Amino acid sequence: MKILVAEDEQSIARMYKLALEGMKHEITVVNDGDACVGMYKANRQQAKNDRPFDVVLLDHRMPIRDGIEVAK
């Protein structure tokens, strides 16, 4: 699975990445809400089915845009 993780805490982001890669998933980590939206849009243009990631994990509290704003 392709998973986008938006997490501003470096230690938590690292745990997500290690755990999910250990299960053979393809992980992309960003550290704020704007970066998450940007990464999603950039990858959407390349996706064949208009769905660039299978899962997006959002931190509730992040700088610039929080997880709720990004989900909208």
CHARMM-style PDB file with segment names, atoms N, HN, CA, C and O in Angstrom:
ATOM      1  N   MET     1       0.831  -1.188   0.000  1.00  0.00      PROA
ATOM      2  CA  MET     1       0.000   0.000   0.000  1.00  0.00      PROA
ATOM      3  C   MET     1       0.872   1.248   0.000  1.00  0.00      PROA
ATOM      4  O   MET     1       1.953   1.258   0.590  1.00  0.00      PROA
ATOM      5  N   LYS     2       0.407   2.285  -0.654  1.00  0.00      PROA
ATOM      6  HN  LYS     2      -0.471   2.277  -1.133  1.00  0.00      PROA
ATOM      7  CA  LYS     2       1.066   3.590  -0.601  1.00  0.00      PROA
ATOM      8  C   LYS     2       0.390   4.393   0.499  1.00  0.00      PROA
ATOM      9  O   LYS     2      -0.825   4.594   0.484  1.00  0.00      PROA
ATOM     10  N   ILE     3       1.204   4.852   1.464  1.00  0.00      PROA
ATOM     11  HN  ILE     3       2.190   4.688   1.476  1.00  0.00      PROA
ATOM     12  CA  ILE     3       0.666   5.563   2.618  1.00  0.00      PROA
ATOM     13  C   ILE     3       1.363   6.913   2.759  1.00  0.00      PROA
ATOM     14  O   ILE     3       2.590   6.999   2.721  1.00  0.00      PROA
ATOM     15  N   LEU     4       0.568   7.957   2.920  1.00  0.00      PROA
ATOM     16  HN  LEU     4      -0.429   7.887   2.951  1.00  0.00      PROA
ATOM     17  CA  LEU     4       1.071   9.301   3.190  1.00  0.00      PROA
ATOM     18  C   LEU     4       0.844   9.587   4.669  1.00  0.00      PROA
ATOM     19  O   LEU     4      -0.284   9.508   5.157  1.00  0.00      PROA
ATOM     20  N   VAL     5       1.913   9.919   5.378  1.00  0.00      PROA
ATOM     21  HN  VAL     5       2.829   9.984   4.982  1.00  0.00      PROA
ATOM     22  CA  VAL     5       1.837  10.209   6.809  1.00  0.00      PROA
ATOM     23  C   VAL     5       2.162  11.683   7.017  1.00  0.00      PROA
ATOM     24  O   VAL     5       3.229  12.146   6.613  1.00  0.00      PROA
ATOM     25  N   ALA     6       1.250  12.422   7.643  1.00  0.00      PROA
ATOM     26  HN  ALA     6       0.384  12.046   7.971  1.00  0.00      PROA
ATOM     27  CA  ALA     6       1.475  13.822   7.989  1.00  0.00      PROA
ATOM     28  C   ALA     6       1.634  13.893   9.505  1.00  0.00      PROA
ATOM     29  O   ALA     6       0.663  13.744  10.246  1.00  0.00      PROA
ATOM     30  N   GLU     7       2.853  14.121   9.953  1.00  0.00      PROA
ATOM     31  HN  GLU     7       3.642  14.242   9.351  1.00  0.00      PROA
ATOM     32  CA  GLU     7       3.160  14.112  11.389  1.00  0.00      PROA
ATOM     33  C   GLU     7       4.324  15.065  11.647  1.00  0.00      PROA
ATOM     34  O   GLU     7       5.395  14.917  11.058  1.00  0.00      PROA
ATOM     35  N   ASP     8       4.112  16.040  12.527  1.00  0.00      PROA
ATOM     36  HN  ASP     8       3.242  16.160  13.005  1.00  0.00      PROA
ATOM     37  CA  ASP     8       5.153  17.026  12.797  1.00  0.00      PROA
ATOM     38  C   ASP     8       6.150  16.583  13.870  1.00  0.00      PROA
ATOM     39  O   ASP     8       7.236  17.155  13.957  1.00  0.00      PROA
ATOM     40  N   GLU     9       5.823  15.604  14.671  1.00  0.00      PROA
ATOM     41  HN  GLU     9       4.940  15.140  14.601  1.00  0.00      PROA
ATOM     42  CA  GLU     9       6.752  15.089  15.691  1.00  0.00      PROA
ATOM     43  C   GLU     9       7.683  14.083  15.022  1.00  0.00      PROA
ATOM     44  O   GLU     9       7.244  13.019  14.584  1.00  0.00      PROA
ATOM     45  N   GLN    10       8.959  14.419  14.946  1.00  0.00      PROA
ATOM     46  HN  GLN    10       9.315  15.283  15.302  1.00  0.00      PROA
ATOM     47  CA  GLN    10       9.926  13.581  14.229  1.00  0.00      PROA
ATOM     48  C   GLN    10       9.991  12.151  14.761  1.00  0.00      PROA
ATOM     49  O   GLN    10      10.080  11.204  13.980  1.00  0.00      PROA
ATOM     50  N   SER    11       9.948  11.991  16.074  1.00  0.00      PROA
ATOM     51  HN  SER    11       9.876  12.761  16.708  1.00  0.00      PROA
ATOM     52  CA  SER    11      10.051  10.638  16.646  1.00  0.00      PROA
ATOM     53  C   SER    11       8.831   9.785  16.300  1.00  0.00      PROA
ATOM     54  O   SER    11       8.963   8.589  16.043  1.00  0.00      PROA
ATOM     55  N   ILE    12       7.664  10.386  16.293  1.00  0.00      PROA
ATOM     56  HN  ILE    12       7.557  11.358  16.502  1.00  0.00      PROA
ATOM     57  CA  ILE    12       6.446   9.648  15.936  1.00  0.00      PROA
ATOM     58  C   ILE    12       6.446   9.330  14.447  1.00  0.00      PROA
ATOM     59  O   ILE    12       6.083   8.223  14.050  1.00  0.00      PROA
ATOM     60  N   ALA    13       6.848  10.284  13.628  1.00  0.00      PROA
ATOM     61  HN  ALA    13       7.143  11.184  13.951  1.00  0.00      PROA
ATOM     62  CA  ALA    13       6.925  10.056  12.180  1.00  0.00      PROA
ATOM     63  C   ALA    13       7.886   8.910  11.880  1.00  0.00      PROA
ATOM     64  O   ALA    13       7.609   8.071  11.024  1.00  0.00      PROA
ATOM     65  N   ARG    14       9.008   8.877  12.579  1.00  0.00      PROA
ATOM     66  HN  ARG    14       9.233   9.559  13.275  1.00  0.00      PROA
ATOM     67  CA  ARG    14       9.990   7.809  12.381  1.00  0.00      PROA
ATOM     68  C   ARG    14       9.408   6.451  12.763  1.00  0.00      PROA
ATOM     69  O   ARG    14       9.653   5.460  12.075  1.00  0.00      PROA
ATOM     70  N   MET    15       8.637   6.394  13.857  1.00  0.00      PROA
ATOM     71  HN  MET    15       8.438   7.199  14.416  1.00  0.00      PROA
ATOM     72  CA  MET    15       8.003   5.132  14.276  1.00  0.00      PROA
ATOM     73  C   MET    15       7.005   4.648  13.223  1.00  0.00      PROA
ATOM     74  O   MET    15       6.985   3.466  12.879  1.00  0.00      PROA
ATOM     75  N   TYR    16       6.180   5.562  12.712  1.00  0.00      PROA
ATOM     76  HN  TYR    16       6.196   6.522  12.991  1.00  0.00      PROA
ATOM     77  CA  TYR    16       5.241   5.197  11.644  1.00  0.00      PROA
ATOM     78  C   TYR    16       6.002   4.611  10.457  1.00  0.00      PROA
ATOM     79  O   TYR    16       5.657   3.548   9.941  1.00  0.00      PROA
ATOM     80  N   LYS    17       7.034   5.323  10.040  1.00  0.00      PROA
ATOM     81  HN  LYS    17       7.314   6.186  10.459  1.00  0.00      PROA
ATOM     82  CA  LYS    17       7.793   4.917   8.854  1.00  0.00      PROA
ATOM     83  C   LYS    17       8.419   3.534   9.049  1.00  0.00      PROA
ATOM     84  O   LYS    17       8.285   2.666   8.186  1.00  0.00      PROA
ATOM     85  N   LEU    18       9.092   3.330  10.162  1.00  0.00      PROA
ATOM     86  HN  LEU    18       9.201   4.035  10.862  1.00  0.00      PROA
ATOM     87  CA  LEU    18       9.739   2.039  10.422  1.00  0.00      PROA
ATOM     88  C   LEU    18       8.727   0.899  10.516  1.00  0.00      PROA
ATOM     89  O   LEU    18       8.927  -0.166   9.932  1.00  0.00      PROA
ATOM     90  N   ALA    19       7.651   1.128  11.247  1.00  0.00      PROA
ATOM     91  HN  ALA    19       7.488   1.993  11.721  1.00  0.00      PROA
ATOM     92  CA  ALA    19       6.645   0.077  11.431  1.00  0.00      PROA
ATOM     93  C   ALA    19       5.957  -0.278  10.120  1.00  0.00      PROA
ATOM     94  O   ALA    19       5.776  -1.455   9.807  1.00  0.00      PROA
ATOM     95  N   LEU    20       5.577   0.729   9.364  1.00  0.00      PROA
ATOM     96  HN  LEU    20       5.724   1.685   9.618  1.00  0.00      PROA
ATOM     97  CA  LEU    20       4.833   0.480   8.124  1.00  0.00      PROA
ATOM     98  C   LEU    20       5.727  -0.057   7.010  1.00  0.00      PROA
ATOM     99  O   LEU    20       5.301  -0.909   6.230  1.00  0.00      PROA
ATOM    100  N   GLU    21       6.951   0.432   6.930  1.00  0.00      PROA
ATOM    101  HN  GLU    21       7.297   1.124   7.563  1.00  0.00      PROA
ATOM    102  CA  GLU    21       7.883  -0.127   5.950  1.00  0.00      PROA
ATOM    103  C   GLU    21       8.227  -1.576   6.296  1.00  0.00      PROA
ATOM    104  O   GLU    21       8.468  -2.394   5.408  1.00  0.00      PROA
ATOM    105  N   GLY    22       8.247  -1.882   7.586  1.00  0.00      PROA
ATOM    106  HN  GLY    22       8.052  -1.218   8.308  1.00  0.00      PROA
ATOM    107  CA  GLY    22       8.483  -3.252   8.019  1.00  0.00      PROA
ATOM    108  C   GLY    22       7.393  -4.198   7.547  1.00  0.00      PROA
ATOM    109  O   GLY    22       7.617  -5.404   7.441  1.00  0.00      PROA
ATOM    110  N   MET    23       6.227  -3.664   7.266  1.00  0.00      PROA
ATOM    111  HN  MET    23       6.045  -2.685   7.352  1.00  0.00      PROA
ATOM    112  CA  MET    23       5.113  -4.454   6.732  1.00  0.00      PROA
ATOM    113  C   MET    23       5.035  -4.340   5.213  1.00  0.00      PROA
ATOM    114  O   MET    23       4.033  -4.709   4.600  1.00  0.00      PROA
ATOM    115  N   LYS    24       6.118  -3.818   4.609  1.00  0.00      PROA
ATOM    116  HN  LYS    24       6.932  -3.517   5.107  1.00  0.00      PROA
ATOM    117  CA  LYS    24       6.273  -3.733   3.145  1.00  0.00      PROA
ATOM    118  C   LYS    24       5.387  -2.688   2.469  1.00  0.00      PROA
ATOM    119  O   LYS    24       5.057  -2.821   1.291  1.00  0.00      PROA
ATOM    120  N   HSD    25       5.005  -1.655   3.210  1.00  0.00      PROA
ATOM    121  HN  HSD    25       5.273  -1.547   4.167  1.00  0.00      PROA
ATOM    122  CA  HSD    25       4.231  -0.565   2.616  1.00  0.00      PROA
ATOM    123  C   HSD    25       5.194   0.521   2.113  1.00  0.00      PROA
ATOM    124  O   HSD    25       6.315   0.647   2.607  1.00  0.00      PROA
ATOM    125  N   GLU    26       4.745   1.291   1.138  1.00  0.00      PROA
ATOM    126  HN  GLU    26       3.835   1.188   0.737  1.00  0.00      PROA
ATOM    127  CA  GLU    26       5.517   2.419   0.621  1.00  0.00      PROA
ATOM    128  C   GLU    26       5.063   3.672   1.372  1.00  0.00      PROA
ATOM    129  O   GLU    26       3.907   4.081   1.267  1.00  0.00      PROA
ATOM    130  N   ILE    27       5.976   4.276   2.126  1.00  0.00      PROA
ATOM    131  HN  ILE    27       6.915   3.944   2.212  1.00  0.00      PROA
ATOM    132  CA  ILE    27       5.624   5.377   3.028  1.00  0.00      PROA
ATOM    133  C   ILE    27       6.238   6.693   2.561  1.00  0.00      PROA
ATOM    134  O   ILE    27       7.409   6.752   2.188  1.00  0.00      PROA
ATOM    135  N   THR    28       5.421   7.748   2.591  1.00  0.00      PROA
ATOM    136  HN  THR    28       4.469   7.700   2.894  1.00  0.00      PROA
ATOM    137  CA  THR    28       5.882   9.112   2.369  1.00  0.00      PROA
ATOM    138  C   THR    28       5.509   9.895   3.620  1.00  0.00      PROA
ATOM    139  O   THR    28       4.357   9.862   4.053  1.00  0.00      PROA
ATOM    140  N   VAL    29       6.477  10.601   4.205  1.00  0.00      PROA
ATOM    141  HN  VAL    29       7.413  10.628   3.853  1.00  0.00      PROA
ATOM    142  CA  VAL    29       6.228  11.365   5.430  1.00  0.00      PROA
ATOM    143  C   VAL    29       6.418  12.849   5.139  1.00  0.00      PROA
ATOM    144  O   VAL    29       7.401  13.251   4.516  1.00  0.00      PROA
ATOM    145  N   VAL    30       5.461  13.660   5.599  1.00  0.00      PROA
ATOM    146  HN  VAL    30       4.662  13.334   6.105  1.00  0.00      PROA
ATOM    147  CA  VAL    30       5.563  15.120   5.535  1.00  0.00      PROA
ATOM    148  C   VAL    30       5.324  15.652   6.947  1.00  0.00      PROA
ATOM    149  O   VAL    30       4.754  14.958   7.789  1.00  0.00      PROA
ATOM    150  N   ASN    31       5.765  16.895   7.203  1.00  0.00      PROA
ATOM    151  HN  ASN    31       6.228  17.459   6.519  1.00  0.00      PROA
ATOM    152  CA  ASN    31       5.695  17.375   8.587  1.00  0.00      PROA
ATOM    153  C   ASN    31       4.731  18.524   8.851  1.00  0.00      PROA
ATOM    154  O   ASN    31       4.745  19.092   9.943  1.00  0.00      PROA
ATOM    155  N   ASP    32       3.897  18.879   7.883  1.00  0.00      PROA
ATOM    156  HN  ASP    32       3.885  18.417   6.996  1.00  0.00      PROA
ATOM    157  CA  ASP    32       2.851  19.871   8.165  1.00  0.00      PROA
ATOM    158  C   ASP    32       1.707  19.718   7.173  1.00  0.00      PROA
ATOM    159  O   ASP    32       1.825  19.018   6.167  1.00  0.00      PROA
ATOM    160  N   GLY    33       0.615  20.375   7.470  1.00  0.00      PROA
ATOM    161  HN  GLY    33       0.519  20.943   8.287  1.00  0.00      PROA
ATOM    162  CA  GLY    33      -0.587  20.227   6.668  1.00  0.00      PROA
ATOM    163  C   GLY    33      -0.446  20.705   5.234  1.00  0.00      PROA
ATOM    164  O   GLY    33      -0.957  20.063   4.317  1.00  0.00      PROA
ATOM    165  N   ASP    34       0.238  21.822   5.025  1.00  0.00      PROA
ATOM    166  HN  ASP    34       0.653  22.344   5.770  1.00  0.00      PROA
ATOM    167  CA  ASP    34       0.430  22.320   3.664  1.00  0.00      PROA
ATOM    168  C   ASP    34       1.265  21.356   2.838  1.00  0.00      PROA
ATOM    169  O   ASP    34       0.973  21.115   1.667  1.00  0.00      PROA
ATOM    170  N   ALA    35       2.301  20.808   3.449  1.00  0.00      PROA
ATOM    171  HN  ALA    35       2.539  21.003   4.401  1.00  0.00      PROA
ATOM    172  CA  ALA    35       3.146  19.830   2.743  1.00  0.00      PROA
ATOM    173  C   ALA    35       2.337  18.592   2.382  1.00  0.00      PROA
ATOM    174  O   ALA    35       2.555  17.995   1.328  1.00  0.00      PROA
ATOM    175  N   CYS    36       1.414  18.205   3.239  1.00  0.00      PROA
ATOM    176  HN  CYS    36       1.237  18.690   4.095  1.00  0.00      PROA
ATOM    177  CA  CYS    36       0.563  17.045   2.980  1.00  0.00      PROA
ATOM    178  C   CYS    36      -0.320  17.288   1.762  1.00  0.00      PROA
ATOM    179  O   CYS    36      -0.389  16.449   0.864  1.00  0.00      PROA
ATOM    180  N   VAL    37      -0.984  18.419   1.732  1.00  0.00      PROA
ATOM    181  HN  VAL    37      -0.927  19.100   2.462  1.00  0.00      PROA
ATOM    182  CA  VAL    37      -1.853  18.761   0.602  1.00  0.00      PROA
ATOM    183  C   VAL    37      -1.019  18.855  -0.675  1.00  0.00      PROA
ATOM    184  O   VAL    37      -1.434  18.361  -1.724  1.00  0.00      PROA
ATOM    185  N   GLY    38       0.145  19.480  -0.594  1.00  0.00      PROA
ATOM    186  HN  GLY    38       0.482  19.882   0.257  1.00  0.00      PROA
ATOM    187  CA  GLY    38       1.018  19.606  -1.757  1.00  0.00      PROA
ATOM    188  C   GLY    38       1.479  18.257  -2.282  1.00  0.00      PROA
ATOM    189  O   GLY    38       1.478  18.025  -3.491  1.00  0.00      PROA
ATOM    190  N   MET    39       1.875  17.361  -1.374  1.00  0.00      PROA
ATOM    191  HN  MET    39       1.875  17.550  -0.392  1.00  0.00      PROA
ATOM    192  CA  MET    39       2.328  16.027  -1.774  1.00  0.00      PROA
ATOM    193  C   MET    39       1.185  15.240  -2.412  1.00  0.00      PROA
ATOM    194  O   MET    39       1.373  14.553  -3.416  1.00  0.00      PROA
ATOM    195  N   TYR    40       0.007  15.349  -1.821  1.00  0.00      PROA
ATOM    196  HN  TYR    40      -0.146  15.907  -1.005  1.00  0.00      PROA
ATOM    197  CA  TYR    40      -1.155  14.638  -2.365  1.00  0.00      PROA
ATOM    198  C   TYR    40      -1.453  15.112  -3.787  1.00  0.00      PROA
ATOM    199  O   TYR    40      -1.641  14.304  -4.696  1.00  0.00      PROA
ATOM    200  N   LYS    41      -1.494  16.434  -3.966  1.00  0.00      PROA
ATOM    201  HN  LYS    41      -1.341  17.091  -3.228  1.00  0.00      PROA
ATOM    202  CA  LYS    41      -1.804  16.998  -5.289  1.00  0.00      PROA
ATOM    203  C   LYS    41      -0.725  16.651  -6.311  1.00  0.00      PROA
ATOM    204  O   LYS    41      -1.041  16.329  -7.456  1.00  0.00      PROA
ATOM    205  N   ALA    42       0.537  16.713  -5.911  1.00  0.00      PROA
ATOM    206  HN  ALA    42       0.794  16.975  -4.980  1.00  0.00      PROA
ATOM    207  CA  ALA    42       1.631  16.405  -6.834  1.00  0.00      PROA
ATOM    208  C   ALA    42       1.570  14.953  -7.285  1.00  0.00      PROA
ATOM    209  O   ALA    42       1.800  14.658  -8.458  1.00  0.00      PROA
ATOM    210  N   ASN    43       1.265  14.054  -6.375  1.00  0.00      PROA
ATOM    211  HN  ASN    43       1.078  14.293  -5.422  1.00  0.00      PROA
ATOM    212  CA  ASN    43       1.182  12.637  -6.705  1.00  0.00      PROA
ATOM    213  C   ASN    43      -0.113  12.293  -7.424  1.00  0.00      PROA
ATOM    214  O   ASN    43      -0.177  11.296  -8.144  1.00  0.00      PROA
ATOM    215  N   ARG    44      -1.133  13.098  -7.237  1.00  0.00      PROA
ATOM    216  HN  ARG    44      -1.082  13.908  -6.653  1.00  0.00      PROA
ATOM    217  CA  ARG    44      -2.416  12.847  -7.888  1.00  0.00      PROA
ATOM    218  C   ARG    44      -2.297  12.964  -9.402  1.00  0.00      PROA
ATOM    219  O   ARG    44      -2.952  12.234 -10.145  1.00  0.00      PROA
ATOM    220  N   GLN    45      -1.460  13.884  -9.845  1.00  0.00      PROA
ATOM    221  HN  GLN    45      -0.928  14.477  -9.240  1.00  0.00      PROA
ATOM    222  CA  GLN    45      -1.273  14.070 -11.280  1.00  0.00      PROA
ATOM    223  C   GLN    45      -0.615  12.854 -11.919  1.00  0.00      PROA
ATOM    224  O   GLN    45      -0.831  12.579 -13.099  1.00  0.00      PROA
ATOM    225  N   GLN    46       0.184  12.125 -11.148  1.00  0.00      PROA
ATOM    226  HN  GLN    46       0.360  12.349 -10.189  1.00  0.00      PROA
ATOM    227  CA  GLN    46       0.884  10.955 -11.669  1.00  0.00      PROA
ATOM    228  C   GLN    46       0.090   9.665 -11.501  1.00  0.00      PROA
ATOM    229  O   GLN    46       0.395   8.663 -12.149  1.00  0.00      PROA
ATOM    230  N   ALA    47      -0.921   9.679 -10.642  1.00  0.00      PROA
ATOM    231  HN  ALA    47      -1.169  10.492 -10.116  1.00  0.00      PROA
ATOM    232  CA  ALA    47      -1.689   8.463 -10.346  1.00  0.00      PROA
ATOM    233  C   ALA    47      -2.601   8.103 -11.511  1.00  0.00      PROA
ATOM    234  O   ALA    47      -3.246   8.971 -12.100  1.00  0.00      PROA
ATOM    235  N   LYS    48      -2.646   6.840 -11.830  1.00  0.00      PROA
ATOM    236  HN  LYS    48      -2.122   6.135 -11.352  1.00  0.00      PROA
ATOM    237  CA  LYS    48      -3.483   6.381 -12.950  1.00  0.00      PROA
ATOM    238  C   LYS    48      -4.966   6.424 -12.603  1.00  0.00      PROA
ATOM    239  O   LYS    48      -5.802   6.684 -13.467  1.00  0.00      PROA
ATOM    240  N   ASN    49      -5.291   6.168 -11.336  1.00  0.00      PROA
ATOM    241  HN  ASN    49      -4.612   5.956 -10.633  1.00  0.00      PROA
ATOM    242  CA  ASN    49      -6.702   6.106 -10.935  1.00  0.00      PROA
ATOM    243  C   ASN    49      -7.151   7.346 -10.166  1.00  0.00      PROA
ATOM    244  O   ASN    49      -8.210   7.334  -9.539  1.00  0.00      PROA
ATOM    245  N   ASP    50      -6.358   8.411 -10.210  1.00  0.00      PROA
ATOM    246  HN  ASP    50      -5.498   8.420 -10.719  1.00  0.00      PROA
ATOM    247  CA  ASP    50      -6.677   9.668  -9.534  1.00  0.00      PROA
ATOM    248  C   ASP    50      -6.629   9.525  -8.008  1.00  0.00      PROA
ATOM    249  O   ASP    50      -7.097  10.409  -7.290  1.00  0.00      PROA
ATOM    250  N   ARG    51      -6.072   8.427  -7.514  1.00  0.00      PROA
ATOM    251  HN  ARG    51      -5.693   7.708  -8.097  1.00  0.00      PROA
ATOM    252  CA  ARG    51      -5.942   8.199  -6.074  1.00  0.00      PROA
ATOM    253  C   ARG    51      -4.468   7.909  -5.785  1.00  0.00      PROA
ATOM    254  O   ARG    51      -4.025   6.765  -5.889  1.00  0.00      PROA
ATOM    255  N   PRO    52      -3.709   8.949  -5.422  1.00  0.00      PROA
ATOM    256  CA  PRO    52      -2.268   8.781  -5.306  1.00  0.00      PROA
ATOM    257  C   PRO    52      -1.809   7.941  -4.109  1.00  0.00      PROA
ATOM    258  O   PRO    52      -0.726   7.357  -4.144  1.00  0.00      PROA
ATOM    259  N   PHE    53      -2.615   7.877  -3.066  1.00  0.00      PROA
ATOM    260  HN  PHE    53      -3.495   8.351  -3.037  1.00  0.00      PROA
ATOM    261  CA  PHE    53      -2.272   7.108  -1.875  1.00  0.00      PROA
ATOM    262  C   PHE    53      -3.459   6.236  -1.482  1.00  0.00      PROA
ATOM    263  O   PHE    53      -4.614   6.620  -1.668  1.00  0.00      PROA
ATOM    264  N   ASP    54      -3.165   5.067  -0.940  1.00  0.00      PROA
ATOM    265  HN  ASP    54      -2.227   4.755  -0.789  1.00  0.00      PROA
ATOM    266  CA  ASP    54      -4.225   4.189  -0.456  1.00  0.00      PROA
ATOM    267  C   ASP    54      -4.736   4.652   0.898  1.00  0.00      PROA
ATOM    268  O   ASP    54      -5.914   4.489   1.216  1.00  0.00      PROA
ATOM    269  N   VAL    55      -3.838   5.234   1.700  1.00  0.00      PROA
ATOM    270  HN  VAL    55      -2.881   5.367   1.442  1.00  0.00      PROA
ATOM    271  CA  VAL    55      -4.177   5.703   3.049  1.00  0.00      PROA
ATOM    272  C   VAL    55      -3.444   7.011   3.306  1.00  0.00      PROA
ATOM    273  O   VAL    55      -2.294   7.174   2.897  1.00  0.00      PROA
ATOM    274  N   VAL    56      -4.108   7.943   3.983  1.00  0.00      PROA
ATOM    275  HN  VAL    56      -5.042   7.811   4.315  1.00  0.00      PROA
ATOM    276  CA  VAL    56      -3.469   9.172   4.454  1.00  0.00      PROA
ATOM    277  C   VAL    56      -3.682   9.236   5.962  1.00  0.00      PROA
ATOM    278  O   VAL    56      -4.816   9.309   6.436  1.00  0.00      PROA
ATOM    279  N   LEU    57      -2.580   9.208   6.714  1.00  0.00      PROA
ATOM    280  HN  LEU    57      -1.659   9.149   6.329  1.00  0.00      PROA
ATOM    281  CA  LEU    57      -2.642   9.332   8.178  1.00  0.00      PROA
ATOM    282  C   LEU    57      -2.352  10.772   8.546  1.00  0.00      PROA
ATOM    283  O   LEU    57      -1.305  11.309   8.183  1.00  0.00      PROA
ATOM    284  N   LEU    58      -3.274  11.408   9.269  1.00  0.00      PROA
ATOM    285  HN  LEU    58      -4.125  10.972   9.563  1.00  0.00      PROA
ATOM    286  CA  LEU    58      -3.137  12.821   9.606  1.00  0.00      PROA
ATOM    287  C   LEU    58      -3.026  13.029  11.108  1.00  0.00      PROA
ATOM    288  O   LEU    58      -3.836  12.519  11.882  1.00  0.00      PROA
ATOM    289  N   ASP    59      -2.019  13.779  11.502  1.00  0.00      PROA
ATOM    290  HN  ASP    59      -1.361  14.192  10.873  1.00  0.00      PROA
ATOM    291  CA  ASP    59      -1.904  14.232  12.881  1.00  0.00      PROA
ATOM    292  C   ASP    59      -2.979  15.296  13.094  1.00  0.00      PROA
ATOM    293  O   ASP    59      -3.232  16.117  12.213  1.00  0.00      PROA
ATOM    294  N   HSD    60      -3.598  15.277  14.251  1.00  0.00      PROA
ATOM    295  HN  HSD    60      -3.392  14.610  14.967  1.00  0.00      PROA
ATOM    296  CA  HSD    60      -4.654  16.260  14.531  1.00  0.00      PROA
ATOM    297  C   HSD    60      -4.082  17.665  14.663  1.00  0.00      PROA
ATOM    298  O   HSD    60      -4.645  18.616  14.122  1.00  0.00      PROA
ATOM    299  N   ARG    61      -2.960  17.805  15.384  1.00  0.00      PROA
ATOM    300  HN  ARG    61      -2.502  17.032  15.824  1.00  0.00      PROA
ATOM    301  CA  ARG    61      -2.348  19.123  15.597  1.00  0.00      PROA
ATOM    302  C   ARG    61      -1.027  19.208  14.849  1.00  0.00      PROA
ATOM    303  O   ARG    61      -0.049  18.549  15.201  1.00  0.00      PROA
ATOM    304  N   MET    62      -1.020  20.032  13.811  1.00  0.00      PROA
ATOM    305  HN  MET    62      -1.815  20.568  13.525  1.00  0.00      PROA
ATOM    306  CA  MET    62       0.186  20.264  13.018  1.00  0.00      PROA
ATOM    307  C   MET    62       0.307  21.746  12.734  1.00  0.00      PROA
ATOM    308  O   MET    62      -0.684  22.475  12.790  1.00  0.00      PROA
ATOM    309  N   PRO    63       1.513  22.198  12.431  1.00  0.00      PROA
ATOM    310  CA  PRO    63       1.678  23.597  12.054  1.00  0.00      PROA
ATOM    311  C   PRO    63       1.024  23.894  10.699  1.00  0.00      PROA
ATOM    312  O   PRO    63       0.799  23.000   9.883  1.00  0.00      PROA
ATOM    313  N   ILE    64       0.737  25.137  10.497  1.00  0.00      PROA
ATOM    314  HN  ILE    64       0.919  25.864  11.160  1.00  0.00      PROA
ATOM    315  CA  ILE    64       0.179  25.700   9.268  1.00  0.00      PROA
ATOM    316  C   ILE    64      -1.275  25.261   9.067  1.00  0.00      PROA
ATOM    317  O   ILE    64      -2.172  26.101   9.138  1.00  0.00      PROA
ATOM    318  N   ARG    65      -1.536  23.974   8.817  1.00  0.00      PROA
ATOM    319  HN  ARG    65      -0.808  23.292   8.759  1.00  0.00      PROA
ATOM    320  CA  ARG    65      -2.899  23.430   8.711  1.00  0.00      PROA
ATOM    321  C   ARG    65      -2.964  22.183   9.569  1.00  0.00      PROA
ATOM    322  O   ARG    65      -2.075  21.335   9.497  1.00  0.00      PROA
ATOM    323  N   ASP    66      -4.009  22.056  10.385  1.00  0.00      PROA
ATOM    324  HN  ASP    66      -4.732  22.745  10.444  1.00  0.00      PROA
ATOM    325  CA  ASP    66      -4.126  20.847  11.203  1.00  0.00      PROA
ATOM    326  C   ASP    66      -4.780  19.735  10.381  1.00  0.00      PROA
ATOM    327  O   ASP    66      -5.213  19.954   9.250  1.00  0.00      PROA
ATOM    328  N   GLY    67      -4.843  18.551  10.964  1.00  0.00      PROA
ATOM    329  HN  GLY    67      -4.491  18.373  11.883  1.00  0.00      PROA
ATOM    330  CA  GLY    67      -5.370  17.383  10.273  1.00  0.00      PROA
ATOM    331  C   GLY    67      -6.810  17.533   9.822  1.00  0.00      PROA
ATOM    332  O   GLY    67      -7.187  17.026   8.765  1.00  0.00      PROA
ATOM    333  N   ILE    68      -7.614  18.222  10.610  1.00  0.00      PROA
ATOM    334  HN  ILE    68      -7.308  18.633  11.468  1.00  0.00      PROA
ATOM    335  CA  ILE    68      -9.024  18.429  10.250  1.00  0.00      PROA
ATOM    336  C   ILE    68      -9.124  19.283   8.989  1.00  0.00      PROA
ATOM    337  O   ILE    68      -9.893  18.965   8.082  1.00  0.00      PROA
ATOM    338  N   GLU    69      -8.351  20.363   8.930  1.00  0.00      PROA
ATOM    339  HN  GLU    69      -7.726  20.621   9.667  1.00  0.00      PROA
ATOM    340  CA  GLU    69      -8.372  21.230   7.746  1.00  0.00      PROA
ATOM    341  C   GLU    69      -7.885  20.479   6.518  1.00  0.00      PROA
ATOM    342  O   GLU    69      -8.450  20.627   5.435  1.00  0.00      PROA
ATOM    343  N   VAL    70      -6.854  19.684   6.677  1.00  0.00      PROA
ATOM    344  HN  VAL    70      -6.395  19.564   7.558  1.00  0.00      PROA
ATOM    345  CA  VAL    70      -6.306  18.922   5.551  1.00  0.00      PROA
ATOM    346  C   VAL    70      -7.335  17.901   5.052  1.00  0.00      PROA
ATOM    347  O   VAL    70      -7.484  17.719   3.843  1.00  0.00      PROA
ATOM    348  N   ALA    71      -8.032  17.249   5.951  1.00  0.00      PROA
ATOM    349  HN  ALA    71      -7.911  17.397   6.932  1.00  0.00      PROA
ATOM    350  CA  ALA    71      -9.019  16.242   5.557  1.00  0.00      PROA
ATOM    351  C   ALA    71     -10.156  16.865   4.747  1.00  0.00      PROA
ATOM    352  O   ALA    71     -10.706  16.223   3.852  1.00  0.00      PROA
ATOM    353  N   LYS    72     -10.502  18.086   5.050  1.00  0.00      PROA
ATOM    354  HN  LYS    72     -10.056  18.609   5.776  1.00  0.00      PROA
ATOM    355  CA  LYS    72     -11.587  18.758   4.307  1.00  0.00      PROA
ATOM    356  C   LYS    72     -11.143  19.015   2.891  1.00  0.00      PROA
ATOM    357  OT1 LYS    72     -11.902  19.570   2.097  1.00  0.00      PROA
TER     358      LYS     72
END
